[in-house]
Amino acid sequence: HEIVGIFHYQGEAETNSIEKVNQYVGLTTTFFNKFRVHIGKPGLRIVYAQLGAKPYGNDRPYWTNIQQLQTQLRDIDPSLVMIRTADIIPYYPEDGLHFCEAGYKKIANNAIRRIEDE
């Protein structure tokens, strides 16, 4: 089977540290580029999810910083496709950070729609 694209959802771990915020764009774009080179597909479609609404009950001081940087990734690499997750509710009640199963299904459906629209 041929890889025609990947889905990427990362960033919550970086919301606790300004150092990680400052590294986010460089590490993320390096990851995307190295992955493309590794599989020999420099134009591989990458769909990524922006962090959703700041989760309740969690001290994540740099949440909005990462959200803003995720928006800027498209300026660096116009072939990237971003989906928003701010409207996805509810979060998993045990940690207030991760989405519940229904939330992840909505994210997957949004990603599929974006891919089909491109």
Solvent accessible surface area in square Angstrom, and as a share of the most:
residue,aa,sasa,rsa
1,H,242,1.08
2,E,122,0.55
3,I,77,0.39
4,V,116,0.67
5,G,30,0.29
6,I,40,0.20
7,F,92,0.38
8,H,33,0.15
9,Y,65,0.25
10,Q,73,0.32
11,G,1,0.01
12,E,49,0.22
13,A,50,0.39
14,E,32,0.14
15,T,0,0.00
16,N,81,0.41
17,S,27,0.17
18,I,71,0.36
19,E,110,0.49
20,K,91,0.39
21,V,10,0.06
22,N,115,0.59
23,Q,96,0.43
24,Y,8,0.03
25,V,34,0.20
26,G,43,0.41
27,L,114,0.57
28,T,11,0.06
29,T,22,0.13
30,T,62,0.36
31,F,95,0.40
32,F,2,0.01
33,N,77,0.40
34,K,135,0.57
35,F,55,0.23
36,R,12,0.04
37,V,115,0.66
38,H,157,0.70
39,I,51,0.26
40,G,57,0.55
41,K,56,0.24
42,P,111,0.70
43,G,64,0.62
44,L,6,0.03
45,R,79,0.29
46,I,0,0.00
47,V,1,0.00
48,Y,2,0.01
49,A,1,0.01
50,Q,15,0.07
51,L,5,0.02
52,G,1,0.01
53,A,49,0.38
54,K,101,0.43
55,P,4,0.03
56,Y,131,0.50
57,G,85,0.81
58,N,38,0.19
59,D,123,0.64
60,R,33,0.12
61,P,72,0.45
62,Y,58,0.22
63,W,7,0.02
64,T,76,0.44
65,N,53,0.27
66,I,0,0.00
67,Q,31,0.14
68,Q,113,0.50
69,L,33,0.16
70,Q,0,0.00
71,T,43,0.25
72,Q,87,0.39
73,L,1,0.00
74,R,80,0.29
75,D,118,0.61
76,I,97,0.49
77,D,25,0.13
78,P,117,0.74
79,S,48,0.31
80,L,7,0.03
81,V,6,0.04
82,M,4,0.02
83,I,5,0.03
84,R,133,0.48
85,T,1,0.00
86,A,56,0.43
87,D,107,0.55
88,I,6,0.03
89,I,117,0.60
90,P,68,0.43
91,Y,20,0.08
92,Y,102,0.39
93,P,101,0.64
94,E,130,0.58
95,D,59,0.31
96,G,3,0.03
97,L,18,0.09
98,H,71,0.32
99,F,13,0.05
100,C,25,0.15
101,E,122,0.55
102,A,53,0.41
103,G,0,0.00
104,Y,94,0.36
105,K,120,0.51
106,K,97,0.41
107,I,4,0.02
108,A,49,0.38
109,N,76,0.39
110,N,28,0.14
111,A,8,0.06
112,I,93,0.47
113,R,131,0.48
114,R,82,0.30
115,I,84,0.43
116,E,128,0.58
117,D,112,0.58
118,E,107,0.48
